Amino acid sequence: MVAINGQQYGPYNIQQMQQMAQSGQINASVLVWAQGMPQWVTAGNIPELAQLFVATPPPPMSPTFKL
């Protein structure tokens, strides 16, 4: 489950959450809850979800690259 603007949505699987993160619908500060969790927490505090919000760094630049 995801809480956005005070409304509950879901449940979603990890692939759906990944798509939502990539499209900007959710970020690491969105509240989430799943069966067995005692309370709602931010997505960034759940290891499986936190990785969805880590930006992939660009590859190293070639030393011969010039603008």
Secondary structure, 3 states (H helix, E strand, C coil): CEEECCEEECCCCHHHHHHHHHCCCCCCCCEECCCCCCCCEEHHHCHHHHHHHCCCCCCCCCCCCCC
